[in-house]
């Protein structure tokens, strides 16, 4: 779960690896930020999953981390 800068919304990943935007006040889904099925895959279907996602400072871009490996308690090797 990631809180958005507005303080009124948050995002979460559903069981199909879509990133959904929710409203804190009602808990209702209000938008789909990322549809996993729209990502380009060599095999034509989703052949990986992402471990984490991070928004840019202005929340217009999204970085997906895949195949991360823990090396210390709070660090990762990418």
C-alpha positions, 0 to 999 in steps of 0.5 A: 500500500502506498499513500499518495501526496493528496492524502486522500488516496492510496494505491495497492496491487490486486491479485492480477498485478494491477495497481489500483487507486483507492479513496481513504474516505470510502475505501472504494477503488476509483481508478486503475493506475497500471493494468498489468495486461498493458505491459509489453512482454516478449512472450505476449503474456505476463511472465514476471511479477514485480516486487515493489513499485515507487512513484516519481516525486510528481506521481506521474511516473512509476518504477517497478522493481523485479527480481530484487534480492535482499542483502541486508535487513533494509537493503536490496540488490537489483 
